[in-house]
Amino acid sequence: MSDPQSNAARKVIPIAAAAQQEGDSLYEAQKKIYPRAVRGLFARWRWGFVFLTQLVFYGLPWLQWGERQAVLFDLGARRFYLLGYVLYPQDFIYLTALLVISALSLFLFTAVAGRLWCGFSCPQTVYTEIFLWIERKVEGDRTARMRLDAAPMSPAKLLRKGTKHFLWLALSVWTGFTFVGYFTPIQTLWAQAFTLSFGPWEWFWVNFYGLATYGNAGFLREQVCKYMCPYARFQSAMFDPDTLIVSYDAGRGEPRGSRSRKADPVALSLGSCVDCTLCVQVCPTGIDIREGLQYECIGCAACVDVCDDVMDRMNYPRGLIRFTTQNAMAGGWTRSQIWGHVLRPRVLVYGGVLVALCAALLASLVVRTPLKVDVVRDRAALSRIVAGGKLENVYRLQIMNATEQPQNYRISAEGLQGLALASDAEVAVGPAESRWVAVRLQLPYGAAAPGSHPIRFNIGAVSGEAQVSEKSAFLVPR
């Protein structure tokens, strides 16, 4: 009998050989996309968000608050400075709240108008837009770039390509430098840059983040959105027929075809689409929106701007490609009807929960006590008898001053009759510092039954309203 695996192998080998002879490949070569520059309402909005996000990103580390950086995540000292607040790892709940708010915001924006985040504010989109702007300034618009890439290497081509990559690398390094400036004081980092005296941690992250920016925005571009970003894969779960998405009105546009401006499309039995393919040429992911909703669409609305411009030149009404919903497209709804369905219960619930969470987070920050205390029992001596016939338990208190002024704190304990503090009752803690303090509590022998008894430490600022109470236990041996 013949071996089935051998038979399968004999079948596969001729197929592979034939494919190799025909020059076919298992994978299609990726074609470079050359997006055309576009102007219009949504292009202005997109560039507005580019300026806003980069003003915040590049400018925030240089903002000073008193004698320190306004926003600084000091991982070494385990302190996070946010304007007038000093946060510790114990304040992790605030980071959790921010992540929940960010997720809900994404759900809300997606339910209302699809991938608004991707099209206007995502770092990948923002930096790709900046890199494309540099590329256009150096190499020209779409046609000029295509000719330049197809031309053989020459001194002129080398100069243009070299200039472009130099500017890309300069921006990428500055981006990496700014990113590290959120974790190392950026003014200190700037001074070290002139002497190249960065620490190994700073060197690594400046180069890593810079190269990531250079690679993602300069080369990968739409590949990140199409193949690496998970948002494109699960966005459909957050869409419904009342979600505003970039849509092509096939009922109005088909059948498509070219014609002169003076021609009557009705007489030619043509729709409004002149088949200029400009909507494809401006798309950063290279899709044809006329083929319907596709997961590659990032909702940037560049096709809306360019199509409106073509409609203006043809003296046709705008809106052949527009933000609308599937239900509105099928039912021919008016603008008021569309917005009436956009503000549906799902969106209102998302919005209500989001507003409540934001209000709770702000209220929590406003009433937050600028004092943190951790109580740790001394495991070396759980309970002992000391001079005077008293029982003593030893604790270690970590007192964290979350203000930027030196503070004196008073320590007391309660919970058992006769319980007294046998160590210093006051402790001084510097601004935005934490200090471990050994605290001894004593109890007259026989004042409490053997076992573990709940007690409470009270720590408060001598001059201030900061008060913290922490639970612990006093052990009485048998």
C-alpha positions as CSV (number, residue, x, y, z in Angstrom):
1,M,0.0,0.0,0.0
2,S,1.1,3.5,-0.7
3,D,1.8,6.0,2.1
4,P,-0.9,8.7,2.2
5,Q,1.6,11.3,3.3
6,S,3.8,10.4,0.4
7,N,0.9,10.8,-2.0
8,A,0.1,14.2,-0.5
9,A,3.7,15.3,-0.8
10,R,3.8,14.2,-4.5
11,K,0.7,16.4,-5.1
12,V,2.0,19.4,-3.3
13,I,5.5,19.4,-4.9
14,P,4.2,19.9,-8.5
15,I,1.9,22.6,-7.4
16,A,4.7,24.5,-5.5
17,A,7.0,24.0,-8.5
18,A,4.4,25.3,-10.9
19,A,3.8,28.3,-8.7
20,Q,7.5,29.0,-8.5
21,Q,7.8,28.7,-12.3
22,E,5.0,31.2,-12.8
23,G,6.7,33.6,-10.4
24,D,3.8,33.5,-8.0
25,S,4.3,34.0,-4.3
26,L,2.4,32.9,-1.2
27,Y,2.1,36.5,-0.1
28,E,1.1,39.5,-2.1
29,A,3.7,42.2,-2.2
30,Q,2.5,45.3,-0.3
31,K,2.0,48.2,-2.6
32,K,3.1,51.6,-1.3
33,I,0.2,54.1,-0.8
34,Y,0.7,57.7,-1.9
35,P,-2.1,59.7,-0.3
36,R,-2.9,62.9,-2.1
37,A,-3.1,66.2,-0.1
38,V,-6.7,67.3,0.6
39,R,-8.3,70.5,1.9
40,G,-11.7,70.9,3.5
41,L,-13.6,71.0,6.7
42,F,-12.5,67.6,8.0
43,A,-8.9,68.3,7.0
44,R,-8.9,71.4,9.1
45,W,-10.4,69.5,12.0
46,R,-7.7,66.8,11.6
47,W,-4.9,69.4,11.6
48,G,-6.5,71.1,14.5
49,F,-6.3,67.9,16.5
50,V,-2.7,67.5,15.3
51,F,-1.7,70.9,16.7
52,L,-3.7,70.4,19.9
53,T,-2.3,66.9,20.7
54,Q,1.3,67.8,19.9
55,L,1.1,71.1,21.8
56,V,0.1,69.1,24.8
57,F,2.6,66.3,24.3
58,Y,5.6,68.5,23.5
59,G,4.7,71.4,25.8
60,L,3.5,69.8,29.0
61,P,6.9,68.5,30.2
62,W,8.3,72.1,30.1
63,L,5.4,73.5,32.2
64,Q,6.7,74.3,35.7
65,W,4.6,74.2,38.9
66,G,6.5,76.1,41.6
67,E,10.0,74.7,41.7
68,R,9.3,71.5,39.9
69,Q,7.9,70.1,36.7
70,A,4.1,70.2,36.6
71,V,3.7,66.7,35.2
72,L,6.3,64.2,36.2
73,F,6.2,60.4,36.7
74,D,9.1,59.8,39.0
75,L,9.4,56.0,39.0
76,G,12.5,56.0,41.0
77,A,11.0,57.8,43.9
78,R,7.6,56.2,43.3
79,R,5.9,59.6,43.2
80,F,3.8,61.1,40.4
81,Y,3.4,64.9,40.2
82,L,0.3,66.2,38.5
83,L,0.0,69.9,38.7
84,G,-0.7,70.6,42.4
85,Y,-1.1,66.9,43.3
86,V,1.5,64.4,44.5
87,L,0.3,60.8,43.9
88,Y,1.8,57.6,45.3
89,P,1.5,54.0,44.3
90,Q,-1.4,53.7,46.8
91,D,-3.3,56.1,44.6
92,F,-3.5,53.5,41.8
93,I,-7.3,53.8,42.0
94,Y,-7.0,57.1,40.1
95,L,-5.1,55.4,37.2
96,T,-7.8,52.7,37.2
97,A,-10.5,55.4,37.0
98,L,-8.7,57.1,34.1
99,L,-8.5,53.8,32.2
100,V,-12.2,53.1,32.7
101,I,-13.0,56.7,31.6
102,S,-10.8,56.3,28.5
103,A,-12.5,53.0,27.6
104,L,-16.0,54.4,28.1
105,S,-15.1,57.5,26.0
106,L,-13.9,55.1,23.2
107,F,-17.2,53.2,23.4
108,L,-19.2,56.5,23.3
109,F,-17.3,58.0,20.4
110,T,-17.5,54.7,18.4
111,A,-21.2,54.3,19.1
112,V,-21.9,57.9,17.9
113,A,-19.5,58.3,14.9
114,G,-17.4,55.2,14.4
115,R,-13.6,55.5,14.5
116,L,-13.3,59.2,15.3
117,W,-10.3,58.4,17.6
118,C,-8.5,56.7,14.8
119,G,-9.1,59.4,12.2
120,F,-8.4,62.4,14.2
121,S,-6.5,61.8,17.5
122,C,-4.7,58.5,17.4
123,P,-0.9,58.9,17.7
124,Q,-0.4,56.7,14.7
125,T,-2.7,58.9,12.6
126,V,-1.2,62.1,14.0
127,Y,2.4,61.3,13.4
128,T,1.7,59.7,10.0
129,E,0.0,63.0,9.0
130,I,3.1,65.0,10.2
131,F,5.5,62.7,8.4
132,L,3.4,62.9,5.2
133,W,3.4,66.7,5.4
134,I,7.3,66.6,5.6
135,E,7.3,64.2,2.7
136,R,5.1,66.4,0.6
137,K,7.3,69.5,1.4
138,V,10.5,67.7,0.4
139,E,9.4,65.4,-2.5
140,G,6.1,67.0,-3.7
141,D,2.6,65.8,-3.9
142,R,1.4,62.3,-4.9
143,T,2.4,62.3,-8.6
144,A,5.8,63.8,-7.9
145,R,6.5,61.2,-5.2
146,M,5.5,58.4,-7.4
147,R,7.8,59.6,-10.2
148,L,10.6,60.1,-7.8
149,D,10.3,56.6,-6.4
150,A,10.2,55.1,-9.9
151,A,13.2,57.1,-11.1
152,P,16.7,55.6,-10.9
153,M,19.0,56.7,-8.1
154,S,20.7,60.1,-8.8
155,P,22.3,62.9,-6.7
156,A,19.0,64.8,-6.8
157,K,17.0,61.9,-5.7
158,L,19.5,61.0,-3.0
159,L,19.4,64.6,-1.7
160,R,15.6,64.6,-1.5
161,K,15.4,61.2,0.1
162,G,18.2,62.1,2.5
163,T,16.6,65.4,3.5
164,K,13.3,63.7,4.2
165,H,14.8,60.9,6.3
166,F,16.9,63.4,8.2
167,L,13.9,65.5,9.1
168,W,12.0,62.3,10.0
169,L,14.8,61.2,12.3
170,A,15.1,64.6,13.9
171,L,11.4,64.7,14.8
172,S,11.5,61.1,16.0
173,V,14.5,61.7,18.3
174,W,12.8,64.8,19.7
175,T,9.6,62.8,20.2
176,G,11.6,60.1,22.1
177,F,13.3,62.8,24.1
178,T,10.0,64.4,25.1
179,F,8.6,61.0,26.1
180,V,11.5,60.4,28.5
181,G,11.0,64.0,29.8
182,Y,7.8,62.8,31.4
183,F,9.8,60.4,33.6
184,T,13.1,62.3,34.1
185,P,12.9,66.1,34.6
186,I,13.1,67.4,31.1
187,Q,15.3,70.4,32.0
188,T,17.8,68.1,33.6
189,L,17.6,65.9,30.5
190,W,18.1,68.9,28.2
191,A,21.3,69.8,30.2
192,Q,22.6,66.3,29.9
193,A,21.9,66.2,26.1
194,F,24.7,68.7,25.5
195,T,27.2,66.6,27.3
196,L,25.7,63.2,26.1
197,S,25.6,62.2,29.8
198,F,22.3,60.4,29.7
199,G,21.9,57.4,31.9
200,P,21.4,54.0,30.3
201,W,17.7,54.1,31.0
202,E,17.3,57.4,29.3
203,W,19.5,56.4,26.3
204,F,17.4,53.2,25.8
205,W,14.0,54.9,25.8
206,V,14.9,57.9,23.8
207,N,16.2,55.6,21.0
208,F,13.5,53.0,21.4
209,Y,10.6,55.5,21.3
210,G,12.3,57.6,18.6
211,L,12.8,54.5,16.3
212,A,9.3,53.3,17.0
213,T,8.0,56.7,15.8
214,Y,10.3,56.7,12.8
215,G,9.3,53.2,11.8
216,N,5.5,53.4,12.5
217,A,4.9,56.8,10.9
218,G,7.5,56.7,8.2
219,F,7.2,53.1,6.9
220,L,4.5,51.0,8.4
221,R,1.8,53.7,8.4
222,E,-1.5,52.2,7.3
223,Q,-0.1,48.7,8.1
224,V,-0.4,49.5,11.8
225,C,-4.0,50.4,11.4
226,K,-4.9,47.5,9.2
227,Y,-3.0,44.6,10.7
228,M,-1.5,45.6,14.1
229,C,-4.2,47.7,15.8
230,P,-6.9,45.5,17.6
231,Y,-9.4,48.3,17.5
232,A,-10.1,47.7,13.8
233,R,-11.0,44.1,14.6
234,F,-13.5,44.6,17.3
235,Q,-15.0,48.0,16.2
236,S,-17.9,46.2,14.4
237,A,-19.1,45.0,17.8
238,M,-19.7,48.7,18.8
239,F,-21.3,49.7,15.5
240,D,-25.1,49.5,14.8
241,P,-27.3,50.8,12.0
242,D,-27.6,54.2,13.8
243,T,-23.8,54.8,14.0
244,L,-22.5,57.7,11.9
245,I,-19.9,56.4,9.5
246,V,-18.3,57.6,6.3
247,S,-20.6,56.3,3.6
248,Y,-21.0,56.5,-0.2
249,D,-24.5,57.1,-1.4
250,A,-24.7,54.5,-4.1
251,G,-28.3,55.3,-4.9
252,R,-27.3,58.8,-5.9
253,G,-23.8,58.0,-7.3
254,E,-24.5,55.0,-9.5
255,P,-24.0,54.3,-12.3
256,R,-20.8,56.1,-12.2
257,G,-18.9,57.5,-15.2
258,S,-16.9,60.4,-16.5
259,R,-18.5,63.3,-18.2
260,S,-17.9,67.0,-18.9
261,R,-19.2,69.7,-16.5
262,K,-21.8,70.8,-19.0
263,A,-23.2,67.3,-19.6
264,D,-26.6,66.4,-18.1
265,P,-26.1,63.2,-16.1
266,V,-29.8,62.3,-16.4
267,A,-29.5,62.4,-20.2
268,L,-26.4,60.2,-20.0
269,S,-28.2,57.8,-17.5
270,L,-25.3,58.4,-15.0
271,G,-25.3,59.1,-11.3
272,S,-23.4,61.9,-9.6
273,C,-20.1,59.9,-9.2
274,V,-17.7,61.0,-12.0
275,D,-15.4,58.1,-11.3
276,C,-12.4,60.4,-10.7
277,T,-11.0,58.0,-8.1
278,L,-9.9,61.0,-6.0
279,C,-11.6,59.4,-3.0
280,V,-9.2,56.5,-3.3
281,Q,-6.1,58.7,-3.9
282,V,-6.6,60.7,-0.7
283,C,-7.3,57.6,1.5
284,P,-4.4,57.0,3.9
285,T,-5.3,53.2,3.9
286,G,-5.9,53.0,0.2
287,I,-9.4,51.7,0.2
288,D,-12.3,52.6,-2.1
289,I,-15.1,53.8,0.0
290,R,-17.5,53.2,-2.8
291,E,-17.3,49.5,-2.1
292,G,-19.0,50.0,1.2
293,L,-17.9,49.9,4.9
294,Q,-14.5,48.2,5.4
295,Y,-12.6,47.6,8.5
296,E,-9.6,49.4,7.0
297,C,-11.5,52.7,7.1
298,I,-10.3,54.9,9.9
299,G,-13.0,57.5,9.6
300,C,-10.7,60.4,8.7
301,A,-13.2,61.8,6.2
302,A,-10.5,62.8,3.6
303,C,-12.7,61.2,1.0
304,V,-15.6,63.4,2.1
305,D,-13.6,66.6,1.7
306,V,-12.3,65.7,-1.8
307,C,-15.6,64.5,-3.0
308,D,-17.3,67.7,-1.9
309,D,-14.7,69.6,-3.8
310,V,-15.5,67.6,-6.9
311,M,-19.2,68.1,-6.5
312,D,-18.7,71.8,-6.2
313,R,-16.7,71.9,-9.4
314,M,-19.4,69.8,-11.2
315,N,-22.2,72.0,-9.7
316,Y,-23.7,69.0,-8.0
317,P,-25.1,69.0,-4.5
318,R,-22.5,68.0,-1.8
319,G,-22.8,64.8,0.3
320,L,-22.2,62.0,-2.2
321,I,-19.8,60.8,0.4
322,R,-20.7,61.9,3.9
323,F,-21.1,61.0,7.5
324,T,-24.4,59.2,7.8
325,T,-26.0,56.1,9.2
326,Q,-27.1,52.9,7.5
327,N,-30.7,53.5,8.6
328,A,-30.6,57.1,7.3
329,M,-29.1,56.0,4.0
330,A,-31.8,53.4,3.5
331,G,-34.7,55.6,4.7
332,G,-33.6,58.9,3.3
333,W,-33.8,60.6,6.7
334,T,-33.3,64.3,7.3
335,R,-30.5,65.7,9.5
336,S,-32.8,66.1,12.4
337,Q,-34.1,62.5,12.1
338,I,-30.5,61.3,11.9
339,W,-29.5,63.1,15.1
340,G,-32.7,61.9,16.8
341,H,-31.6,58.3,16.3
342,V,-27.9,59.0,17.0
343,L,-28.9,60.1,20.6
344,R,-30.3,56.7,21.3
345,P,-30.5,55.0,24.8
346,R,-27.2,53.3,24.3
347,V,-25.4,56.6,23.7
348,L,-27.2,58.3,26.5
349,V,-26.3,55.5,29.0
350,Y,-22.6,55.7,27.9
351,G,-22.7,59.5,28.2
352,G,-24.4,59.4,31.6
353,V,-22.0,56.9,33.1
354,L,-19.0,58.8,31.6
355,V,-20.2,62.1,33.2
356,A,-20.8,60.4,36.5
357,L,-17.3,58.8,36.5
358,C,-15.6,62.1,35.6
359,A,-17.5,64.0,38.3
360,A,-16.6,61.3,40.9
361,L,-12.9,61.4,39.9
362,L,-12.8,65.2,40.2
363,A,-14.6,65.2,43.5
364,S,-12.3,62.5,44.8
365,L,-9.3,64.6,43.9
366,V,-10.7,67.7,45.5
367,V,-11.5,66.1,48.8
368,R,-8.4,63.8,48.7
369,T,-6.5,63.8,52.0
370,P,-2.8,64.8,51.3
371,L,-1.6,62.1,53.8
372,K,-1.1,58.4,53.3
373,V,-0.3,55.9,56.1
374,D,0.6,52.2,55.9
375,V,0.8,50.1,59.1
376,V,3.1,47.1,59.2
377,R,3.6,44.9,62.3
378,D,7.2,44.2,63.4
379,R,7.3,40.4,62.7
380,A,10.6,40.0,64.7
381,A,8.8,40.8,68.0
382,L,5.0,40.3,67.9
383,S,4.5,40.8,71.6
384,R,6.8,41.1,74.6
385,I,6.9,42.0,78.2
386,V,9.0,45.2,79.0
387,A,10.1,47.0,82.2
388,G,7.2,47.8,84.5
389,G,5.3,44.6,83.6
390,K,3.7,45.9,80.5
391,L,2.9,44.2,77.2
392,E,4.5,45.9,74.2
393,N,3.7,45.5,70.5
394,V,6.0,47.1,67.9
395,Y,4.7,48.5,64.6
396,R,6.2,50.3,61.6
397,L,4.3,53.1,60.1
398,Q,5.0,54.5,56.6
399,I,3.9,58.1,56.7
400,M,3.7,59.8,53.2
401,N,3.4,63.5,53.0
402,A,1.4,64.3,49.8
403,T,1.9,68.0,50.1
404,E,4.9,70.1,49.0
405,Q,5.5,71.6,52.4
406,P,7.2,70.0,55.4
407,Q,4.7,68.6,57.9
408,N,4.7,67.5,61.5
409,Y,2.3,64.7,62.3
410,R,0.9,63.5,65.6
411,I,0.4,59.8,66.2
412,S,-2.0,58.3,68.7
413,A,-3.7,54.9,69.2
414,E,-7.1,53.7,70.6
415,G,-9.1,50.6,71.0
416,L,-8.0,49.1,74.4
417,Q,-8.4,50.5,77.9
418,G,-5.0,51.6,79.1
419,L,-3.3,51.5,75.6
420,A,-0.5,54.0,75.5
421,L,2.1,55.2,73.0
422,A,5.6,54.5,74.3
423,S,7.5,56.2,71.4
424,D,7.6,59.7,70.0
425,A,4.1,61.1,69.4
426,E,5.2,63.5,66.7
427,V,7.2,62.9,63.5
428,A,8.4,65.4,60.9
429,V,8.2,64.5,57.2
430,G,9.7,66.5,54.4
431,P,7.7,67.8,51.4
432,A,6.5,65.1,49.1
433,E,8.4,62.5,51.1
434,S,7.6,59.3,52.9
435,R,9.2,58.1,56.2
436,W,9.2,54.9,58.1
437,V,8.6,55.3,61.8
438,A,8.9,52.7,64.5
439,V,5.9,52.9,66.9
440,R,5.7,51.1,70.3
441,L,2.4,50.5,72.0
442,Q,2.2,49.3,75.6
443,L,-0.7,47.9,77.6
444,P,-0.7,47.0,81.4
445,Y,-0.3,43.3,81.9
446,G,-3.7,41.6,82.4
447,A,-5.7,44.6,81.0
448,A,-6.9,42.5,78.1
449,A,-7.7,38.8,77.5
450,P,-5.2,36.8,75.5
451,G,-5.7,37.0,71.7
452,S,-5.8,39.6,69.0
453,H,-7.6,42.8,69.7
454,P,-8.5,45.4,67.0
455,I,-7.0,48.8,67.5
456,R,-6.7,52.0,65.4
457,F,-3.9,54.4,64.7
458,N,-4.8,58.0,64.3
459,I,-2.3,60.2,62.4
460,G,-3.0,63.9,61.8
461,A,-1.1,67.0,60.8
462,V,-0.2,69.3,63.7
463,S,-1.1,72.4,61.7
464,G,-3.7,71.3,59.2
465,E,-6.8,69.3,58.6
466,A,-5.2,66.1,57.2
467,Q,-6.3,63.2,59.3
468,V,-5.9,59.4,58.6
469,S,-7.1,56.5,60.7
470,E,-5.7,53.0,60.0
471,K,-6.7,49.6,61.5
472,S,-4.3,47.2,63.1
473,A,-4.3,44.6,65.9
474,F,-2.7,44.3,69.4
475,L,-1.6,40.8,70.3
476,V,-1.8,39.6,73.9
477,P,0.0,36.3,74.4
478,R,-1.5,33.4,76.3
